[in-house]
Amino acid sequence: MPVDDETIFLEVDNAIRGRDSLANARIDVRAKDGIVTLTGFARTTREIALAGKLARRVRGVTTVQNDIRIANQPSRS
């Protein structure tokens, strides 16, 4: 049975916010057709990787676009 985008969003958001190590991260979650996009800021590359890993574990997620950046660092674009 397919999982709707709202459910994916809620489960990914809860997984990220439920991690103590990500408590200070400012991560926004979007879900569309099973594709999750993570944006915002974290303190370390480890936090960025963890957020992506948690998102990939959620049922219904087909792809994770991890655009989280290190806080206080400019974009490379």
A tleap script that builds the chain and sets N, CA, C and O, in Angstrom:
source leaprc.protein.ff14SB
mol = sequence {
  NMET PRO VAL ASP ASP GLU THR ILE PHE LEU
  GLU VAL ASP ASN ALA ILE ARG GLY ARG ASP
  SER LEU ALA ASN ALA ARG ILE ASP VAL ARG
  ALA LYS ASP GLY ILE VAL THR LEU THR GLY
  PHE ALA ARG THR THR ARG GLU ILE ALA LEU
  ALA GLY LYS LEU ALA ARG ARG VAL ARG GLY
  VAL THR THR VAL GLN ASN ASP ILE ARG ILE
  ALA ASN GLN PRO SER ARG CSER
}
set mol.1.N position { 0.842 -1.179 0.000 }
set mol.1.CA position { 0.000 0.000 0.000 }
set mol.1.C position { 0.891 1.248 0.000 }
set mol.1.O position { 1.793 1.346 0.833 }
set mol.2.N position { 0.668 2.187 -0.896 }
set mol.2.CA position { 1.494 3.394 -0.965 }
set mol.2.C position { 1.322 4.261 0.276 }
set mol.2.O position { 0.274 4.254 0.922 }
set mol.3.N position { 2.361 4.995 0.589 }
set mol.3.CA position { 2.332 5.910 1.723 }
set mol.3.C position { 2.198 7.329 1.171 }
set mol.3.O position { 2.919 7.710 0.248 }
set mol.4.N position { 1.274 8.109 1.738 }
set mol.4.CA position { 1.058 9.460 1.213 }
set mol.4.C position { 2.154 10.413 1.708 }
set mol.4.O position { 2.834 10.149 2.699 }
set mol.5.N position { 2.298 11.516 0.993 }
set mol.5.CA position { 3.364 12.480 1.283 }
set mol.5.C position { 3.263 13.069 2.684 }
set mol.5.O position { 4.284 13.298 3.332 }
set mol.6.N position { 2.057 13.315 3.153 }
set mol.6.CA position { 1.885 13.888 4.498 }
set mol.6.C position { 2.415 12.922 5.564 }
set mol.6.O position { 3.073 13.340 6.517 }
set mol.7.N position { 2.125 11.634 5.397 }
set mol.7.CA position { 2.621 10.631 6.347 }
set mol.7.C position { 4.136 10.547 6.293 }
set mol.7.O position { 4.795 10.483 7.331 }
set mol.8.N position { 4.691 10.548 5.088 }
set mol.8.CA position { 6.156 10.526 4.942 }
set mol.8.C position { 6.765 11.740 5.618 }
set mol.8.O position { 7.729 11.620 6.375 }
set mol.9.N position { 6.196 12.922 5.342 }
set mol.9.CA position { 6.698 14.142 5.963 }
set mol.9.C position { 6.706 14.019 7.486 }
set mol.9.O position { 7.722 14.280 8.129 }
set mol.10.N position { 5.577 13.624 8.053 }
set mol.10.CA position { 5.465 13.534 9.509 }
set mol.10.C position { 6.460 12.539 10.095 }
set mol.10.O position { 7.087 12.818 11.117 }
set mol.11.N position { 6.610 11.385 9.457 }
set mol.11.CA position { 7.514 10.367 9.988 }
set mol.11.C position { 8.980 10.783 9.883 }
set mol.11.O position { 9.764 10.534 10.799 }
set mol.12.N position { 9.346 11.409 8.780 }
set mol.12.CA position { 10.731 11.890 8.632 }
set mol.12.C position { 10.987 13.010 9.627 }
set mol.12.O position { 12.008 13.009 10.314 }
set mol.13.N position { 10.074 13.960 9.710 }
set mol.13.CA position { 10.227 15.085 10.625 }
set mol.13.C position { 10.342 14.590 12.070 }
set mol.13.O position { 11.201 15.057 12.818 }
set mol.14.N position { 9.491 13.660 12.456 }
set mol.14.CA position { 9.545 13.106 13.815 }
set mol.14.C position { 10.846 12.351 14.069 }
set mol.14.O position { 11.407 12.439 15.161 }
set mol.15.N position { 11.329 11.614 13.078 }
set mol.15.CA position { 12.576 10.862 13.241 }
set mol.15.C position { 13.749 11.810 13.475 }
set mol.15.O position { 14.606 11.555 14.321 }
set mol.16.N position { 13.778 12.897 12.721 }
set mol.16.CA position { 14.873 13.867 12.857 }
set mol.16.C position { 14.755 14.624 14.180 }
set mol.16.O position { 15.738 14.756 14.909 }
set mol.17.N position { 13.566 15.118 14.488 }
set mol.17.CA position { 13.382 15.900 15.717 }
set mol.17.C position { 13.496 15.044 16.974 }
set mol.17.O position { 13.766 15.558 18.059 }
set mol.18.N position { 13.292 13.754 16.826 }
set mol.18.CA position { 13.385 12.848 17.971 }
set mol.18.C position { 14.808 12.459 18.348 }
set mol.18.O position { 15.020 11.810 19.372 }
set mol.19.N position { 15.765 12.840 17.548 }
set mol.19.CA position { 17.172 12.539 17.825 }
set mol.19.C position { 17.798 13.656 18.633 }
set mol.19.O position { 17.831 14.802 18.185 }
set mol.20.N position { 18.297 13.337 19.824 }
set mol.20.CA position { 18.946 14.350 20.662 }
set mol.20.C position { 20.104 15.025 19.940 }
set mol.20.O position { 20.314 16.229 20.087 }
set mol.21.N position { 20.856 14.253 19.159 }
set mol.21.CA position { 22.031 14.811 18.481 }
set mol.21.C position { 21.648 15.814 17.385 }
set mol.21.O position { 22.504 16.559 16.909 }
set mol.22.N position { 20.380 15.839 16.985 }
set mol.22.CA position { 19.924 16.794 15.972 }
set mol.22.C position { 19.049 17.896 16.579 }
set mol.22.O position { 18.410 18.657 15.852 }
set mol.23.N position { 19.023 17.977 17.901 }
set mol.23.CA position { 18.142 18.924 18.585 }
set mol.23.C position { 18.419 20.370 18.193 }
set mol.23.O position { 17.490 21.175 18.122 }
set mol.24.N position { 19.670 20.713 17.938 }
set mol.24.CA position { 20.012 22.092 17.596 }
set mol.24.C position { 20.066 22.348 16.092 }
set mol.24.O position { 20.309 23.475 15.660 }
set mol.25.N position { 19.844 21.326 15.313 }
set mol.25.CA position { 19.853 21.496 13.859 }
set mol.25.C position { 18.561 22.186 13.417 }
set mol.25.O position { 17.505 21.989 14.017 }
set mol.26.N position { 18.657 22.985 12.378 }
set mol.26.CA position { 17.477 23.650 11.813 }
set mol.26.C position { 17.206 23.013 10.448 }
set mol.26.O position { 17.653 23.512 9.416 }
set mol.27.N position { 16.477 21.919 10.463 }
set mol.27.CA position { 16.259 21.133 9.259 }
set mol.27.C position { 14.790 21.199 8.859 }
set mol.27.O position { 13.900 20.964 9.677 }
set mol.28.N position { 14.550 21.520 7.601 }
set mol.28.CA position { 13.198 21.523 7.046 }
set mol.28.C position { 13.035 20.300 6.165 }
set mol.28.O position { 13.959 19.901 5.456 }
set mol.29.N position { 11.854 19.712 6.218 }
set mol.29.CA position { 11.545 18.493 5.472 }
set mol.29.C position { 10.412 18.784 4.497 }
set mol.29.O position { 9.414 19.412 4.849 }
set mol.30.N position { 10.588 18.312 3.260 }
set mol.30.CA position { 9.506 18.338 2.274 }
set mol.30.C position { 9.394 16.952 1.666 }
set mol.30.O position { 10.401 16.268 1.481 }
set mol.31.N position { 8.177 16.535 1.356 }
set mol.31.CA position { 7.961 15.234 0.730 }
set mol.31.C position { 7.014 15.396 -0.452 }
set mol.31.O position { 5.963 16.027 -0.343 }
set mol.32.N position { 7.404 14.817 -1.578 }
set mol.32.CA position { 6.567 14.872 -2.790 }
set mol.32.C position { 6.798 13.593 -3.570 }
set mol.32.O position { 7.914 13.326 -4.017 }
set mol.33.N position { 5.756 12.807 -3.735 }
set mol.33.CA position { 5.810 11.555 -4.504 }
set mol.33.C position { 6.912 10.619 -4.005 }
set mol.33.O position { 7.581 9.960 -4.801 }
set mol.34.N position { 7.097 10.564 -2.689 }
set mol.34.CA position { 8.097 9.670 -2.106 }
set mol.34.C position { 9.501 10.237 -2.082 }
set mol.34.O position { 10.413 9.611 -1.542 }
set mol.35.N position { 9.689 11.414 -2.660 }
set mol.35.CA position { 11.002 12.065 -2.664 }
set mol.35.C position { 11.033 13.052 -1.505 }
set mol.35.O position { 10.202 13.956 -1.415 }
set mol.36.N position { 12.007 12.863 -0.622 }
set mol.36.CA position { 12.154 13.741 0.534 }
set mol.36.C position { 13.308 14.698 0.277 }
set mol.36.O position { 14.400 14.281 -0.110 }
set mol.37.N position { 13.055 15.985 0.494 }
set mol.37.CA position { 14.091 17.004 0.377 }
set mol.37.C position { 14.344 17.574 1.763 }
set mol.37.O position { 13.423 18.028 2.443 }
set mol.38.N position { 15.608 17.544 2.171 }
set mol.38.CA position { 16.027 18.096 3.453 }
set mol.38.C position { 16.817 19.370 3.186 }
set mol.38.O position { 17.766 19.361 2.401 }
set mol.39.N position { 16.436 20.454 3.828 }
set mol.39.CA position { 17.149 21.718 3.695 }
set mol.39.C position { 17.366 22.293 5.088 }
set mol.39.O position { 16.784 21.825 6.066 }
set mol.40.N position { 18.204 23.306 5.160 }
set mol.40.CA position { 18.443 23.956 6.433 }
set mol.40.C position { 19.897 23.832 6.840 }
set mol.40.O position { 20.791 23.728 6.000 }
set mol.41.N position { 20.117 23.844 8.159 }
set mol.41.CA position { 21.477 23.893 8.666 }
set mol.41.C position { 21.685 22.918 9.816 }
set mol.41.O position { 20.787 22.671 10.621 }
set mol.42.N position { 22.892 22.372 9.870 }
set mol.42.CA position { 23.323 21.504 10.966 }
set mol.42.C position { 24.721 21.948 11.382 }
set mol.42.O position { 25.350 22.756 10.698 }
set mol.43.N position { 25.197 21.426 12.488 }
set mol.43.CA position { 26.515 21.836 12.981 }
set mol.43.C position { 27.660 21.075 12.336 }
set mol.43.O position { 28.758 21.611 12.190 }
set mol.44.N position { 27.411 19.823 11.947 }
set mol.44.CA position { 28.501 18.986 11.435 }
set mol.44.C position { 28.046 18.149 10.244 }
set mol.44.O position { 26.851 17.982 10.001 }
set mol.45.N position { 29.023 17.630 9.509 }
set mol.45.CA position { 28.683 16.721 8.408 }
set mol.45.C position { 28.082 15.431 8.952 }
set mol.45.O position { 27.281 14.789 8.272 }
set mol.46.N position { 28.450 15.053 10.144 }
set mol.46.CA position { 27.879 13.847 10.772 }
set mol.46.C position { 26.375 14.030 10.994 }
set mol.46.O position { 25.594 13.108 10.759 }
set mol.47.N position { 25.975 15.215 11.444 }
set mol.47.CA position { 24.549 15.491 11.633 }
set mol.47.C position { 23.807 15.463 10.303 }
set mol.47.O position { 22.690 14.951 10.218 }
set mol.48.N position { 24.425 16.010 9.275 }
set mol.48.CA position { 23.810 16.007 7.943 }
set mol.48.C position { 23.601 14.572 7.466 }
set mol.48.O position { 22.529 14.225 6.970 }
set mol.49.N position { 24.629 13.747 7.620 }
set mol.49.CA position { 24.538 12.346 7.193 }
set mol.49.C position { 23.475 11.600 8.001 }
set mol.49.O position { 22.729 10.796 7.442 }
set mol.50.N position { 23.401 11.857 9.299 }
set mol.50.CA position { 22.417 11.192 10.150 }
set mol.50.C position { 20.999 11.552 9.723 }
set mol.50.O position { 20.135 10.678 9.653 }
set mol.51.N position { 20.752 12.811 9.440 }
set mol.51.CA position { 19.416 13.229 9.006 }
set mol.51.C position { 19.020 12.494 7.725 }
set mol.51.O position { 17.889 12.028 7.595 }
set mol.52.N position { 19.956 12.394 6.782 }
set mol.52.CA position { 19.678 11.674 5.541 }
set mol.52.C position { 19.403 10.205 5.789 }
set mol.52.O position { 18.503 9.624 5.182 }
set mol.53.N position { 20.172 9.607 6.674 }
set mol.53.CA position { 19.997 8.180 6.996 }
set mol.53.C position { 18.630 7.935 7.635 }
set mol.53.O position { 17.942 6.974 7.290 }
set mol.54.N position { 18.243 8.800 8.558 }
set mol.54.CA position { 16.933 8.658 9.201 }
set mol.54.C position { 15.804 8.798 8.187 }
set mol.54.O position { 14.820 8.060 8.240 }
set mol.55.N position { 15.947 9.740 7.269 }
set mol.55.CA position { 14.910 9.937 6.244 }
set mol.55.C position { 14.787 8.709 5.348 }
set mol.55.O position { 13.678 8.292 5.014 }
set mol.56.N position { 15.920 8.131 4.957 }
set mol.56.CA position { 15.891 6.960 4.066 }
set mol.56.C position { 15.224 5.751 4.707 }
set mol.56.O position { 14.713 4.881 4.002 }
set mol.57.N position { 15.223 5.688 6.027 }
set mol.57.CA position { 14.635 4.539 6.738 }
set mol.57.C position { 13.108 4.561 6.780 }
set mol.57.O position { 12.479 3.550 7.092 }
set mol.58.N position { 12.517 5.702 6.469 }
set mol.58.CA position { 11.065 5.838 6.576 }
set mol.58.C position { 10.384 5.122 5.414 }
set mol.58.O position { 10.770 5.266 4.255 }
set mol.59.N position { 9.360 4.349 5.761 }
set mol.59.CA position { 8.617 3.599 4.748 }
set mol.59.C position { 7.962 4.555 3.767 }
set mol.59.O position { 7.328 5.531 4.169 }
set mol.60.N position { 8.116 4.274 2.485 }
set mol.60.CA position { 7.530 5.096 1.439 }
set mol.60.C position { 8.514 6.061 0.800 }
set mol.60.O position { 8.242 6.598 -0.273 }
set mol.61.N position { 9.661 6.291 1.448 }
set mol.61.CA position { 10.666 7.190 0.886 }
set mol.61.C position { 11.409 6.456 -0.226 }
set mol.61.O position { 11.944 5.367 -0.014 }
set mol.62.N position { 11.438 7.059 -1.406 }
set mol.62.CA position { 12.148 6.448 -2.531 }
set mol.62.C position { 13.501 7.108 -2.774 }
set mol.62.O position { 14.448 6.457 -3.215 }
set mol.63.N position { 13.585 8.414 -2.482 }
set mol.63.CA position { 14.811 9.178 -2.714 }
set mol.63.C position { 14.928 10.248 -1.642 }
set mol.63.O position { 13.924 10.807 -1.200 }
set mol.64.N position { 16.167 10.531 -1.220 }
set mol.64.CA position { 16.412 11.643 -0.300 }
set mol.64.C position { 17.364 12.618 -0.975 }
set mol.64.O position { 18.481 12.263 -1.352 }
set mol.65.N position { 16.901 13.847 -1.118 }
set mol.65.CA position { 17.738 14.937 -1.625 }
set mol.65.C position { 18.191 15.709 -0.390 }
set mol.65.O position { 17.410 16.453 0.203 }
set mol.66.N position { 19.453 15.531 -0.005 }
set mol.66.CA position { 19.957 16.125 1.222 }
set mol.66.C position { 20.709 17.419 0.889 }
set mol.66.O position { 21.861 17.386 0.457 }
set mol.67.N position { 20.041 18.550 1.095 }
set mol.67.CA position { 20.612 19.865 0.810 }
set mol.67.C position { 20.931 20.632 2.096 }
set mol.67.O position { 21.018 21.860 2.080 }
set mol.68.N position { 21.103 19.918 3.197 }
set mol.68.CA position { 21.449 20.558 4.464 }
set mol.68.C position { 22.888 21.058 4.370 }
set mol.68.O position { 23.754 20.402 3.791 }
set mol.69.N position { 23.121 22.228 4.949 }
set mol.69.CA position { 24.469 22.806 4.942 }
set mol.69.C position { 24.969 22.959 6.372 }
set mol.69.O position { 24.195 22.919 7.328 }
set mol.70.N position { 26.272 23.136 6.494 }
set mol.70.CA position { 26.865 23.420 7.794 }
set mol.70.C position { 26.489 24.855 8.168 }
set mol.70.O position { 26.623 25.765 7.350 }
set mol.71.N position { 26.029 25.054 9.379 }
set mol.71.CA position { 25.650 26.387 9.840 }
set mol.71.C position { 26.836 27.338 9.734 }
set mol.71.O position { 27.978 26.961 9.997 }
set mol.72.N position { 26.549 28.565 9.349 }
set mol.72.CA position { 27.557 29.626 9.234 }
set mol.72.C position { 28.577 29.398 8.138 }
set mol.72.O position { 29.651 29.998 8.165 }
set mol.73.N position { 28.261 28.534 7.164 }
set mol.73.CA position { 29.154 28.343 6.022 }
set mol.73.C position { 28.373 28.682 4.763 }
set mol.73.O position { 27.215 28.286 4.629 }
set mol.74.N position { 28.987 29.404 3.845 }
set mol.74.CA position { 28.287 29.785 2.609 }
set mol.74.C position { 28.040 28.581 1.705 }
set mol.74.O position { 28.740 27.570 1.764 }
set mol.75.N position { 27.042 28.727 0.890 }
set mol.75.CA position { 26.732 27.705 -0.113 }
set mol.75.C position { 27.823 27.643 -1.164 }
set mol.75.O position { 28.510 28.634 -1.416 }
set mol.76.N position { 27.983 26.476 -1.777 }
set mol.76.CA position { 28.968 26.334 -2.851 }
set mol.76.C position { 28.395 26.668 -4.210 }
set mol.76.O position { 29.087 26.536 -5.219 }
set mol.77.N position { 27.133 27.100 -4.260 }
set mol.77.CA position { 26.523 27.385 -5.566 }
set mol.77.C position { 26.815 28.776 -6.050 }
set mol.77.O position { 26.369 29.159 -7.132 }
savepdb mol mol.pdb
quit
